[in-house]
Amino acid sequence: MTILAIESAALTASAAVVNEEMILAETTLNTKLTHSQTLLPMIDEILRRTEIGPEEIDAVAVSAGPGSFTGLRIGAATAKGLGMAWDKPLIAVPTLDAMAYGLWGSRFLLCPIMDARRSQVYNGLYRFDGQGNLSRLVGPRALGIGELLAELKETAEPVVFLGDGVPVFRAAIEAKMGDQALFAPPSASRQRASAVAALGLEMLKRGETVTAAAFAPFYLRISQAERERARRLTQEQGGSL
C-alpha cells in the first residue's frame, strides 16, 4: 500500500509518499510561508520525483487536527480536492496521535503540546506498550500550561515533551518539572507527514477511512473570528436591553 500524507496543522508544512517498507519521499518546511504557497508545489514535486501517479496511491492521509484553523483548512481542502479528483479515500489522522507516533517504541510517557495561544496548549498523553502499540491515555484537549504541568508533576515519572509548544513554554516546563522533563530531538519534535503516513497506514489496514466529501478537520476551539463575532453580538444585545 502507498499513501500520500499531508501535514499542515501548525507552522510546519509537510508532504510525504510512504509505503509499507519505506519513506519514498518527504518534504518538510518550518517557515513563515503560508501553506497555500507551499503545500501543492511540495506534493507536485515529490510525486514527480518519485514518478508515482495517482493510480498508484491507495489513500490520502491528512493531519485532521487539532491545530491552526487556517492550516487545517488548507490541508483539508488540499486532501479533499485530491481525494475527489483521484477517487481515493481519505485517512483522518489525529494530529497529536501522529506526533506521538513519531517517537515509536519510546518507553516514556509522551506529551505533545501545540501552542494554542493565551497560555494554553493542545495536548494529549500517550504511551507505547511492549508490542509497540500506541495508546492514547488522555486527550485531545485544550488546557492551560500550568494545569498540564501540575497534572504531570503528580505522575512522578519522566515525560517526553514535543511540539511547537516546547520553545514557547520550555522555561516553565523546566522550572516545574525539573529532571522529570525530557525533550524530543529536532528530528521528532515537530509534525511530519511521514509520521502521519505511518499511523495512516495502520488506520488504513483497519479500514478507518472516510470519503473525501465527508471529511472535515477537527477543532477543539472556535476560531478568533467566531469569538470576536460572539463578543460583538453579546455587546449589541446588552446595549439593546
Secondary structure, 3 states (H helix, E strand, C coil): CEEEEEECCCCCEEEEEEECCCEEEEEEECCCCCHHHHHHHHHHHHHHHHCCCHHHCCEEEEECCCCCHHHHHHHHHHHHHHHHHHCCCEEEECHHHHHHHCCCCCCCEEEEEEECCCCEEEEEEEEECCCCCEEEEEEEEEEEHHHHHHHHHCCCCCEEEECCHHHHHHHHHHHHHHHHEEECCHHHCCCCHHHHHHHHHHHHHCCCCECCCCCCCCCCCCCHHHHHHHHHHHHHHHHCC
